[in-house]
Amino acid sequence: MSDKVCCICNGPIDDHVTPEGKVYWTDGHNALPIKDGRCCTPCNVSVISARIKEACRGESPPERIRIHSISKLRSKLSN
């Protein structure tokens, strides 16, 4: 696991690995349009992707980011 920190939840940015376990990416995901920085996979899935889908549908941005949902997703991904 890299020592980089997610700009959304302040959790660790996860390494991306091949099925064989070889690390091929350690810089996380682009956190735009939420923040200018890098984010972890749980934030990318639950926050960034949701915001992009809302924008494509012409919906307004959410009033707040649900950090508790990110924690639940992070624990599912780590199992």
N, C-alpha and C positions, 0 to 999 in steps of 0.2 A: 504494500500500500504506500502511496506517495505521501509526502508530508505537506502537500498543498491543501488549502482550506477553501471550502465552498463559500462564495460571496453572498449566498442567499441564506443558508442555514448555519454557517460556520462549522459544519461537519467536515470530515476528511473527504477529499476528492479520491474516488476509487480508481484503481488501475484497470485498464481494459486489457483482457487477456484472450489468447486464442484457446480453442478447446483443449489444446495440449498444455496449457498453462503458461505459455510464453507471453510476457508483457509486451504489448505493441503500442500503447498510448498511455500517457500519465497526466495529461493536461485537462482532463474533464471535458465539459461541454460549454458552448457559448451561452452565457446567461442573458443575452438580449432577447426580448425587450424588457425584461424585469430589471436587470442591473448590467452595468458595463464590467464584465469580468468573466470568471470561469466558475462553473457549478458542478456539483456531483450528479451522478446518474439519478438518484431519487428525486432531486429537485428538477432535473431536466424532464423527467417523466411526468411528475405531478404538477409542476408550476409552469415551466417554460412551454411545454407542448400544449397544455390547457390554454394558456394565454394566446398562443399563436392560433389555435383553433377558434377561440372566441373572436379574435381580430378578423379571421377569414369569414366568419359569420356576421361580422359587423356589430358584435356585441361590445359593450363597454368593459374595461378591465375590472377584475374583482376588487372589492374594497380592501381586502387584506389577504395575505398569504397564509395558508393554514400549515404552520410548521408541524403541528402534531401529525398531520397526514404524511408529511415527509418522513418523520421518525418511524411511523408504521411501515412505510414502503421500504425504508432503509433496512429495517429488521427483516422483512421478507426477502429482500435481495441478498442479505448476508447468510441466509440459511441454505 
